[in-house]
């Protein structure tokens, strides 16, 4: 792994780790006859998307109309935008629905009304159910609301009710397989109850769930039709703490130059701050925050050996990262040296960076390059 040409904060992507993560979950889903519709919001890369396509994946999830167009231009023909419909983009949605099989997410009847009046092409409509995350979605007990939404969907020829969709984001609060399994099972019970209520009138309705801890840690997915996880493609320190992966599964690392050292407080300053890593953090056993953990540079990638004894990022400002060392490891690096860091939250880090450098020296594209053309 040649890092001599890295001059500033750079996000490294290890293709071997990434492809291994992809294949592992594809095989798990196929073994249980569940459709994997991976969420591309994490990697946002056509090349990484190609790695999925090479393994037979032909359905994807994205977060925005613009991102859907980005991947539609690359030949993806079955796309769900797993974000509540933004009616102000109806013209773009119509244009997209003319080219691909498009799935849209709704959480209220008024939006369905406007969607129904404005659509000129067929779309699949998913009703988002709040299974406990409390970010957005219809409460599962709100069957009168669901009834009204279904009536409006059914009254418009361009709208097809696809089923109930959920994101059990509160699995991110779990710290064991048992905790994640319990959250997953409870969420699935909610969706299955709704399916039983409406299956007679809508015999083709499906259940769609999506979160990386659940997809990675649950042994049996149960009666779901599709999974929409995204973070699993790279994983990160948060997923490792939950138990969804091990350190060696994490497929991205930030390369940051050391720009200053302070022996009096056993700290380094790295060129790498909140605009590179994001401001997500985890807590150490003593309650101290950390924003990244250092890994050692290997011949073809990085190595996670002895990571628990390595320095950690204790604070981030816009461009600066403050690294806390010990007497034993403070002298390992000097100003001008390059350090490698596993991110706390890879989705936010990759979005913040907007570009990758492959550990094998190849070029890996990113959606942000397309946005700023």
C-alpha positions as CSV (number, residue, x, y, z in Angstrom):
1,X,0.0,0.0,0.0
2,X,1.7,3.1,-1.3
3,X,0.8,6.2,0.8
4,X,3.7,8.4,-0.2
5,X,1.4,10.5,-2.5
6,X,-1.1,11.4,0.3
7,X,-0.7,15.0,1.3
8,X,-3.9,15.8,3.1
9,X,-6.9,14.1,4.7
10,X,-7.8,11.2,2.4
11,X,-10.4,8.4,2.8
12,X,-9.0,5.0,2.0
13,X,-11.2,2.1,0.8
14,X,-10.1,-1.5,1.0
15,X,-11.8,-3.3,-1.9
16,X,-11.1,-6.8,-0.4
17,X,-12.8,-6.0,2.9
18,X,-15.6,-4.2,1.1
19,X,-16.3,-7.1,-1.3
20,X,-16.2,-9.6,1.5
21,X,-18.8,-7.6,3.4
22,X,-21.0,-7.5,0.3
23,X,-20.8,-11.2,-0.4
24,X,-21.4,-12.2,3.2
25,X,-24.7,-10.5,3.4
26,X,-25.8,-11.4,-0.1
27,X,-25.3,-15.1,0.7
28,X,-27.1,-14.8,4.0
29,X,-30.1,-13.1,2.4
30,X,-30.2,-15.6,-0.5
31,X,-30.0,-18.6,1.9
32,X,-33.3,-17.3,3.5
33,X,-34.9,-16.3,0.2
34,X,-35.0,-12.6,1.2
35,X,-34.4,-9.9,-1.4
36,X,-31.4,-7.7,-0.6
37,X,-32.1,-4.2,-1.8
38,X,-28.9,-2.5,-0.4
39,X,-28.9,1.1,0.5
40,X,-26.4,3.0,-1.5
41,X,-26.3,6.1,0.7
42,X,-23.2,4.8,2.5
43,X,-20.8,4.3,-0.4
44,X,-22.5,6.5,-3.1
45,X,-20.2,5.0,-5.7
46,X,-20.9,3.5,-9.1
47,X,-17.8,1.3,-8.9
48,X,-18.9,-0.1,-5.5
49,X,-22.4,-0.5,-7.0
50,X,-20.7,-2.6,-9.8
51,X,-19.4,-4.9,-7.2
52,X,-23.0,-5.5,-6.0
53,X,-24.1,-6.0,-9.6
54,X,-21.4,-8.5,-10.3
55,X,-23.0,-10.6,-7.5
56,X,-26.4,-10.5,-9.0
57,X,-28.0,-7.5,-7.1
58,X,-30.4,-5.6,-9.3
59,X,-32.5,-3.6,-6.9
60,X,-31.2,-0.7,-4.8
61,X,-32.2,1.9,-2.2
62,X,-31.2,5.6,-2.1
63,X,-32.0,8.7,-0.1
64,X,-32.8,11.3,-2.7
65,X,-34.2,11.9,-6.1
66,X,-30.8,13.2,-7.2
67,X,-29.0,10.1,-6.0
68,X,-31.6,8.0,-7.7
69,X,-30.9,9.8,-11.0
70,X,-27.1,9.3,-10.5
71,X,-27.5,5.5,-10.3
72,X,-30.3,5.3,-12.9
73,X,-27.7,6.9,-15.3
74,X,-25.5,3.9,-14.5
75,X,-28.1,1.4,-15.5
76,X,-29.9,0.6,-12.2
77,X,-33.6,0.1,-13.1
78,X,-35.3,-0.7,-9.8
79,X,-34.8,2.0,-7.2
80,X,-36.5,2.8,-4.0
81,X,-36.1,6.3,-2.5
82,X,-36.3,5.5,1.2
83,X,-37.1,9.0,2.3
84,X,-40.5,10.7,2.6
85,X,-41.6,12.1,-0.7
86,X,-40.5,15.7,-1.3
87,X,-43.5,17.0,-3.3
88,X,-41.4,20.0,-4.4
89,X,-39.4,17.6,-6.6
90,X,-42.5,16.2,-8.4
91,X,-41.2,17.2,-11.9
92,X,-37.9,15.3,-11.2
93,X,-39.8,12.3,-9.7
94,X,-42.0,12.1,-12.9
95,X,-38.9,12.2,-15.1
96,X,-37.3,9.4,-13.0
97,X,-40.4,7.2,-12.9
98,X,-40.4,7.3,-16.7
99,X,-37.0,5.6,-16.8
100,X,-37.0,3.1,-13.9
101,X,-39.2,1.1,-11.6
102,X,-39.5,3.6,-8.8
103,X,-40.4,3.1,-5.2
104,X,-41.6,6.1,-3.1
105,X,-42.2,6.4,0.7
106,X,-45.2,8.2,2.1
107,X,-46.2,9.0,5.7
108,X,-49.4,11.0,5.3
109,X,-52.5,11.2,3.2
110,X,-52.0,14.8,1.9
111,X,-48.8,13.8,0.2
112,X,-50.5,10.9,-1.5
113,X,-53.2,13.3,-2.8
114,X,-50.6,15.6,-4.3
115,X,-48.6,12.6,-5.6
116,X,-51.7,11.1,-7.2
117,X,-52.6,14.4,-8.9
118,X,-49.1,15.0,-10.2
119,X,-47.7,11.6,-11.3
120,X,-47.8,10.8,-15.0
121,X,-46.1,7.4,-14.7
122,X,-46.6,4.4,-12.4
123,X,-44.8,4.2,-9.1
124,X,-44.7,1.8,-6.2
125,X,-45.8,3.4,-2.9
126,X,-44.5,2.2,0.5
127,X,-46.2,3.3,3.7
128,X,-43.5,4.1,6.3
129,X,-44.2,2.6,9.7
130,X,-42.6,3.9,12.9
131,X,-41.5,0.7,14.6
132,X,-39.9,2.5,17.5
133,X,-37.2,4.7,16.2
134,X,-39.5,7.7,16.4
135,X,-37.9,9.6,13.5
136,X,-40.8,9.5,11.1
137,X,-43.5,7.1,10.0
138,X,-47.1,6.2,10.8
139,X,-47.7,4.8,14.2
140,X,-48.7,1.1,13.8
141,X,-51.7,1.7,15.9
142,X,-52.9,4.5,13.6
143,X,-55.0,2.2,11.4
144,X,-57.5,4.9,10.6
145,X,-54.6,6.9,9.1
146,X,-53.4,3.9,7.2
147,X,-56.9,3.2,5.9
148,X,-57.2,6.7,4.6
149,X,-53.8,6.5,2.9
150,X,-54.6,3.2,1.3
151,X,-57.9,4.6,0.0
152,X,-56.1,7.5,-1.7
153,X,-53.4,5.2,-3.1
154,X,-56.1,2.8,-4.5
155,X,-58.0,5.7,-6.1
156,X,-55.1,6.7,-8.4
157,X,-54.1,4.5,-11.3
158,X,-50.5,5.6,-11.3
159,X,-50.0,4.6,-7.6
160,X,-49.4,1.0,-6.6
161,X,-49.3,0.0,-2.9
162,X,-46.1,-1.9,-2.5
163,X,-46.4,-2.6,1.2
164,X,-45.1,-1.5,4.6
165,X,-41.6,-0.3,5.0
166,X,-39.6,0.3,8.3
167,X,-36.2,1.3,9.6
168,X,-35.5,-0.1,13.0
169,X,-32.8,2.6,13.7
170,X,-33.0,2.0,17.4
171,X,-31.0,-1.2,16.9
172,X,-28.0,1.2,17.0
173,X,-28.7,1.5,20.7
174,X,-28.1,-2.2,21.2
175,X,-24.9,-3.6,22.5
176,X,-25.4,-7.3,22.1
177,X,-26.9,-9.8,19.7
178,X,-29.7,-10.5,22.2
179,X,-30.6,-6.8,22.3
180,X,-30.6,-6.3,18.6
181,X,-32.6,-9.5,18.1
182,X,-35.2,-8.3,20.5
183,X,-35.6,-5.0,18.7
184,X,-35.7,-6.7,15.4
185,X,-38.4,-9.2,16.5
186,X,-40.5,-6.5,18.1
187,X,-40.3,-4.4,14.9
188,X,-41.1,-7.4,12.7
189,X,-44.1,-8.3,14.9
190,X,-45.6,-4.9,14.2
191,X,-45.2,-5.2,10.5
192,X,-46.5,-8.8,10.4
193,X,-49.6,-7.7,12.3
194,X,-50.3,-4.9,9.7
195,X,-49.8,-7.3,6.9
196,X,-52.3,-9.8,8.4
197,X,-54.8,-6.9,8.7
198,X,-54.5,-5.8,5.0
199,X,-53.4,-8.9,3.1
200,X,-56.9,-9.8,2.0
201,X,-57.4,-6.4,0.2
202,X,-53.8,-6.2,-0.9
203,X,-52.6,-9.8,-1.5
204,X,-49.3,-8.6,-3.1
205,X,-48.2,-6.3,-0.2
206,X,-44.6,-6.8,1.0
207,X,-42.6,-6.0,4.1
208,X,-39.3,-4.1,3.8
209,X,-36.9,-3.6,6.6
210,X,-33.5,-2.0,6.7
211,X,-30.8,-1.6,9.3
212,X,-27.2,-2.9,9.4
213,X,-27.2,-4.2,13.0
214,X,-30.4,-6.2,12.4
215,X,-29.3,-7.5,9.0
216,X,-25.8,-8.5,10.3
217,X,-26.6,-9.9,13.7
218,X,-30.1,-11.5,13.4
219,X,-29.8,-15.2,12.5
220,X,-33.3,-15.6,10.9
221,X,-35.0,-12.7,9.1
222,X,-38.5,-14.2,9.4
223,X,-41.4,-13.3,7.1
224,X,-39.8,-10.2,5.5
225,X,-39.6,-9.7,1.7
226,X,-36.6,-7.4,1.5
227,X,-33.7,-6.0,3.4
228,X,-32.3,-2.4,2.9
229,X,-29.2,-2.1,5.0
230,X,-26.4,0.3,3.8
231,X,-23.6,0.7,6.4
232,X,-22.6,-3.0,6.2
233,X,-20.7,-2.3,3.0
234,X,-18.0,-0.5,5.0
235,X,-19.0,-1.0,8.7
236,X,-17.3,1.3,11.3
237,X,-16.4,1.6,15.0
238,X,-20.1,2.1,16.0
239,X,-21.1,-1.2,14.3
240,X,-18.1,-2.9,16.0
241,X,-19.3,-1.7,19.4
242,X,-22.8,-2.9,18.7
243,X,-21.4,-6.3,17.7
244,X,-22.5,-6.1,14.0
245,X,-18.9,-6.6,12.8
246,X,-15.3,-7.1,14.0
247,X,-12.5,-4.5,13.5
248,X,-11.1,-6.3,10.5
249,X,-14.4,-5.9,8.7
250,X,-14.2,-2.1,8.6
251,X,-13.4,-1.3,5.0
252,X,-12.6,2.5,5.1
253,X,-9.9,4.4,7.0
254,X,-9.0,8.1,7.1
255,X,-5.4,9.0,6.3
256,X,-4.4,12.1,8.2
257,X,-1.0,13.9,8.4
258,X,0.4,14.8,11.8
259,X,1.0,18.6,11.9
260,X,2.0,19.2,15.5
261,X,3.0,17.3,18.7
262,X,2.7,18.5,22.3
263,X,4.8,16.4,24.7
264,X,3.5,18.3,27.8
265,X,0.1,16.8,27.3
266,X,1.0,13.7,25.2
267,X,-1.1,14.9,22.3
268,X,-0.7,15.1,18.5
269,X,-2.6,17.4,16.2
270,X,-3.6,15.8,12.9
271,X,-4.9,17.5,9.8
272,X,-8.4,15.9,10.0
273,X,-11.4,17.5,11.7
274,X,-15.1,17.5,11.8
275,X,-15.4,18.4,8.1
276,X,-13.6,15.1,7.4
277,X,-14.7,12.7,10.0
278,X,-18.1,14.2,11.0
279,X,-18.7,14.9,14.7
280,X,-20.0,11.4,15.7
281,X,-18.3,9.9,18.7
282,X,-18.4,6.9,21.0
283,X,-17.5,6.6,24.7
284,X,-14.6,4.7,26.2
285,X,-15.0,2.6,29.3
286,X,-13.9,5.6,31.4
287,X,-16.6,7.8,29.8
288,X,-14.2,9.8,27.6
289,X,-15.3,10.5,24.0
290,X,-13.4,9.3,21.0
291,X,-13.9,10.2,17.4
292,X,-11.6,7.6,15.7
293,X,-9.1,4.9,16.6
294,X,-5.7,4.6,15.1
295,X,-4.7,1.5,13.0
296,X,-1.2,0.6,11.8
297,X,-0.1,0.8,8.2
298,X,0.4,-2.6,6.6
299,X,1.9,-3.8,3.3
300,X,-1.4,-4.0,1.4
301,X,-3.9,-2.4,3.8
302,X,-4.1,-1.4,7.5
303,X,-3.9,-3.8,10.4
304,X,-6.1,-3.6,13.5
305,X,-3.7,-5.5,15.8
306,X,-3.3,-3.8,19.2
307,X,-5.8,-1.1,18.2
308,X,-7.0,-0.9,21.8
309,X,-3.6,0.3,22.9
310,X,-3.2,2.8,20.1
311,X,-3.8,6.6,20.4
312,X,-7.4,7.8,19.8
313,X,-8.9,11.1,18.6
314,X,-10.2,12.9,21.6
315,X,-11.6,16.0,20.0
316,X,-12.4,17.5,16.6
317,X,-12.8,21.1,15.4
318,X,-13.3,22.1,11.8
319,X,-9.8,21.1,10.5
320,X,-8.0,19.9,13.6
321,X,-8.1,16.6,15.3
322,X,-6.6,16.2,18.8
323,X,-5.1,12.8,19.4
324,X,-4.5,11.5,22.9
325,X,-1.4,9.4,23.4
326,X,0.3,7.7,26.2
327,X,4.0,7.8,27.2
328,X,4.5,4.5,25.5
329,X,3.1,5.5,22.1
330,X,3.6,9.3,21.9
331,X,6.9,9.1,20.1
332,X,5.6,6.8,17.3
333,X,4.9,9.7,15.0
334,X,6.2,13.2,14.3
335,X,5.0,16.1,12.2
336,X,4.9,15.1,8.6
337,X,4.1,11.5,9.3
338,X,0.9,9.9,8.1
339,X,-1.6,8.2,10.5
340,X,-4.6,6.0,9.7
341,X,-7.9,6.1,11.6
342,X,-11.0,4.0,11.6
343,X,-14.2,6.2,11.6
344,X,-16.9,6.1,14.2
345,X,-19.6,6.4,11.5
346,X,-18.6,5.5,8.0
347,X,-21.8,6.9,6.3
348,X,-21.1,10.4,7.6
349,X,-17.4,10.2,7.0
350,X,-17.7,9.1,3.4
351,X,-20.3,11.7,2.7
352,X,-18.2,14.4,4.3
353,X,-15.1,13.4,2.2
354,X,-16.9,12.8,-1.1
355,X,-14.0,10.8,-2.6
356,X,-11.9,7.7,-2.1
357,X,-8.5,6.4,-2.7
358,X,-8.3,2.6,-3.1
359,X,-5.7,0.7,-1.0
360,X,-4.6,-1.0,-4.3
361,X,-4.0,2.3,-6.0
362,X,-7.1,2.4,-8.2
363,X,-9.6,5.1,-8.6
364,X,-13.0,4.8,-6.8
365,X,-15.7,7.3,-7.8
366,X,-18.2,9.1,-5.5
367,X,-21.5,10.8,-6.0
368,X,-20.2,14.1,-4.7
369,X,-17.9,14.3,-7.7
370,X,-21.0,14.2,-9.8
371,X,-22.8,16.8,-7.7
372,X,-20.1,19.4,-8.1
373,X,-19.5,18.9,-11.8
